[in-house]
């Protein structure tokens, strides 16, 4: 729903397959109503920051397990050269350019690992992320990004290295099943 609102074309191909064309996404904001229903609206920040060098996303909602801190996300975005502000329940992130950084996460965070990894795909130079999450879906996101032209190595280990690229391209990709949802 959010991607459609932002301008993506989503075409069902089968009961389990979709074609998502994000070519026409021009907005770098995710509005309040759909974001508050998501437990991970913050994932849009890394993607929008990589593509547009700015993003404004409402803080996550829709999660019965409680507060979802984003301090490690912010640490990573700032290390890549972004300025981050939080006002009125929204995170605004902006950078003139993203540049490579060495980032050591204070705590292991799946969300921060994925989000900063996404943003770093378009940062100039070699970003090294340490103390990262190693879950299968972190590896899957790295594989997905690599299939689009990213240069990510080490996903599934304690250190992920991302050499920034100028642009990404479309891909055909099958996402792995989510083990939590399956359980």
N, C-alpha and C positions, 0 to 999 in steps of 0.2 A: 504494500500500500504506500509506504513512504517513497519508495523508488519511483512508483508511477506518478505520485504527486510532484516529484522533483523533475520529471520529464523522461524517465526511462520507458521504453516500450517492452512490455512483458507479454510474450506469446506462449500459451500452453502448447506443447508438442505431444504430450501424452499425460497420463495420470501422474507421472513422476518426473517429467522432464519439461523444462522451460527454456525459451530463448529470451535472454535479457540483453537488450540493446541500450547501453548507457550513453551512446553518442550524443544525444540531445539534452543530457543533464547540463543545465547552466546555473542552477541554484546551488549555493554553498550553505544553505540553511535548512535545518530540519525543524519543522514547526512543532509546537507544543502538543497538540492533540494526539497525533500518532506516536510521538516520542515517549509520552508519559505512559503508554501502554506496553512499551518494550523494556525488557530488563537489561538490554545492552545497546541502547541508542548511541552510546559513546563510540561504537565501532565506526560510525559514519565520520567521526572527526579525522581519523588517520587517513581514510580514503579521500575525503574532501580536501584535507590539507595537502596531500600528495598531488592531487589534480589541479586545485585552484589556488593553493598557497593560503587558503583561509577556510574557516568553517565556523558555523554557529549552530550548536546542537543543544537541545534541552537535556537536562540531566536525566539519567535513567529512571524509569518507573516500572510498574508491572512485575515487581519481584517480591514474592511473599517471604523471602529469606532475610530481608533487611537491607541495610545501607550497602551500597556498592561503591567503595572508595575509588577515586580516580587519581590519587596523588602520584602514583607511579607513571600513569599515562602522561600527566602534566610534566613530570620530571623528564620523560623521554622527549616530548614535543619541544620543551624549552632547550634541551641539549641539542636538538636538531636546528635550533635557531628561531623557533616560534615564540611569540608573545601570547601568553594565556591569561584571560580574565574570566572570572565567574561573576555574573550579575543576574539577579532576578531569576535564578534557577536555570540559567543557560551558560554553557561554556563557549567562549569565543576564542578562536585560535587564529593567528595570522603571522605570516612570515614573508619577507621580501623574497628570500631564497631559502631553501632547506640545504643544510650542509651536514656532512658526515660528522659523527661524534662517537666517542667511547662512552657507553652507558652501562652503569652497574645498578641493577634494580635492588632496592633495599629489601624487598620481599619478592618471592616468586609470585607472579601474577599472570594468569593465562590471558586476561583481557589486555593488560598493558603490553605483554609480549606481542600479541597479535596486532594491536593498534599501532604501536610504534614501528613494528616491522613493516606494516603497510605504508606508513608515512615515509619511512627510510628508503623505500624502493625508488623514490624520485629525488632523494637527497644527493647532492654532488659529493662523490668520494666514497670511502669505505667506512661504514658504520659497524661498530662491534658492540653487540649487546651481550652482557654477562648476567649470570644468575637469572636466567630466563626459564619460563615454563617449557616442559618437554612433552606435554600431552599430545596424543595422536592428532587432534584437530589443529594444533599449532603447526605440526608437520604438514597437514593437509592444506592449510592456508598458504604455507610457503611453497608447496608443490603447485598449487593453483596459480599463485603469483609468478612462479618460474615459468609455467606454461604460457603466461602472457608476456614473457620477455624479461621478467625480473631476474636478478642475479643474487640468490639467497643460498647460503651454505650453512650447515650445522644445525638446522632445525631438528629437534629431538635430542640435542645435547645441551650442555650448560652454556655454550657460547654460540651465538648466531652472528654470521658476518653477511652484511648486505652491501653490495657495490651498487650504488645508485645508477639508474638508467634514465635516458632522456624521455622515453615514452613506453607505454605498454600497448599491447594489441589484443584483439579478441581471441577467444579460445573455446574449445569444446572440453568440458570437464565434468567428471562425476564426483560429487562430494561424498566423503565417507559418511557412514551412518553415525549419528551422535550416540555415544555409549550411555549417556545419562537418560536421554529420551527413550532409548531402547530398554533400559532397565525399568 
